[in-house]
């Protein structure tokens, strides 16, 4: 089984120049606990999670005290894979790096996301031997 067989293609992303307040609104509306972060050209530049919001915003403000931006708290670079990456390799990446989601790229663009929950679901459904 490959990433293309598991990935969620109904992905929600956030721009790196969005505020953390906007990020929280998007995550809440999407019922997501992590999002791929894109630059103005639509390229993946990082990933942001609930933990980044909780721990990354402590004491982080720019010089004039305005809102914290996603780029200030995101993890960069994001660990990513291609649609042909084997599920065993995806599992090793998730476990080895202690992460919960991997953006899937095609020609440098995010086309999906595979989460640890996607793999658990495939095992529970019997679609993953």
C-alpha positions as CSV (number, residue, x, y, z in Angstrom):
1,X,0.0,0.0,0.0
2,X,1.2,3.5,-0.9
3,X,0.6,7.0,0.4
4,X,-1.8,7.6,-2.5
5,X,-4.0,4.8,-1.2
6,X,-4.2,6.3,2.3
7,X,-3.9,10.1,1.9
8,X,-6.6,12.6,2.5
9,X,-6.9,14.8,-0.5
10,X,-9.4,17.2,1.0
11,X,-6.6,19.2,2.6
12,X,-6.8,22.5,4.4
13,X,-3.6,24.6,4.3
14,X,-2.6,27.9,5.9
15,X,-0.3,30.7,4.6
16,X,2.9,31.4,6.5
17,X,1.9,35.1,6.8
18,X,-1.4,34.3,8.5
19,X,-1.8,35.3,12.1
20,X,-2.0,32.6,14.8
21,X,-5.5,33.9,15.5
22,X,-6.5,33.2,11.8
23,X,-4.8,29.8,12.1
24,X,-6.9,28.9,15.1
25,X,-10.1,29.9,13.3
26,X,-9.1,27.7,10.3
27,X,-8.1,24.7,12.4
28,X,-11.3,24.9,14.4
29,X,-13.5,25.2,11.2
30,X,-11.7,22.3,9.6
31,X,-11.6,20.2,12.8
32,X,-7.8,19.8,12.2
33,X,-5.0,19.7,14.7
34,X,-2.3,20.4,12.2
35,X,-1.9,22.0,8.8
36,X,0.6,22.3,6.0
37,X,2.0,25.8,5.7
38,X,2.4,27.4,2.3
39,X,4.3,30.5,1.0
40,X,2.8,33.0,-1.3
41,X,3.7,30.8,-4.3
42,X,1.8,27.8,-2.9
43,X,5.0,25.9,-1.9
44,X,5.2,23.9,1.3
45,X,7.4,25.7,3.8
46,X,6.5,24.0,7.0
47,X,3.8,22.4,9.1
48,X,2.0,23.8,12.1
49,X,0.2,21.9,14.9
50,X,-1.7,22.5,18.1
51,X,1.5,22.0,20.0
52,X,3.1,24.8,18.0
53,X,0.3,27.1,19.0
54,X,0.4,26.1,22.7
55,X,4.2,26.2,23.1
56,X,5.4,28.3,20.2
57,X,3.4,31.4,21.1
58,X,4.7,31.8,24.6
59,X,6.5,35.2,24.7
60,X,6.7,35.5,20.9
61,X,5.8,38.9,19.6
62,X,7.4,41.1,16.9
63,X,8.9,44.5,17.8
64,X,5.7,46.5,17.9
65,X,3.8,43.9,19.8
66,X,1.5,42.9,16.9
67,X,0.1,39.4,16.4
68,X,2.3,36.3,16.1
69,X,2.4,34.9,12.5
70,X,2.3,31.2,11.5
71,X,5.9,31.5,10.2
72,X,7.0,32.4,13.8
73,X,5.8,29.1,15.3
74,X,5.7,26.5,12.4
75,X,8.1,23.6,12.1
76,X,10.3,24.0,9.1
77,X,11.1,22.2,6.9
78,X,8.2,19.8,7.1
79,X,8.8,16.1,6.8
80,X,7.1,15.1,3.5
81,X,6.8,12.2,1.2
82,X,5.5,11.4,-2.3
83,X,2.4,9.6,-3.4
84,X,4.4,6.4,-4.1
85,X,6.0,6.2,-0.6
86,X,5.2,2.8,0.9
87,X,3.1,2.7,4.1
88,X,5.8,0.9,6.0
89,X,8.2,3.8,5.2
90,X,5.5,6.3,6.2
91,X,5.0,4.5,9.5
92,X,8.8,4.5,10.1
93,X,8.9,8.3,9.5
94,X,5.9,9.0,11.7
95,X,7.3,6.8,14.6
96,X,10.9,7.7,14.2
97,X,10.3,11.4,14.1
98,X,7.5,11.3,16.6
99,X,5.1,13.2,14.3
100,X,1.5,12.7,13.4
101,X,1.1,13.8,9.8
102,X,3.1,13.8,6.6
103,X,2.2,16.1,3.7
104,X,2.3,14.3,0.3
105,X,3.9,16.2,-2.5
106,X,3.7,16.0,-6.3
107,X,5.9,18.4,-8.3
108,X,6.5,20.4,-5.2
109,X,2.8,20.9,-4.4
110,X,0.8,19.4,-1.5
111,X,-1.7,16.9,-2.9
112,X,-2.6,15.2,0.3
113,X,-1.7,14.3,3.9
114,X,-1.3,11.0,5.6
115,X,-1.7,10.9,9.3
116,X,-1.0,8.2,11.8
117,X,-4.7,7.8,12.2
118,X,-5.1,7.1,8.5
119,X,-2.7,4.1,9.0
120,X,-4.5,2.9,12.1
121,X,-7.8,3.2,10.3
122,X,-6.5,1.1,7.4
123,X,-5.3,-1.6,9.8
124,X,-8.7,-1.6,11.7
125,X,-10.6,-1.8,8.4
126,X,-8.5,-4.7,7.2
127,X,-7.3,-2.8,4.1
128,X,-3.8,-2.9,5.3
129,X,-2.4,-6.4,5.8
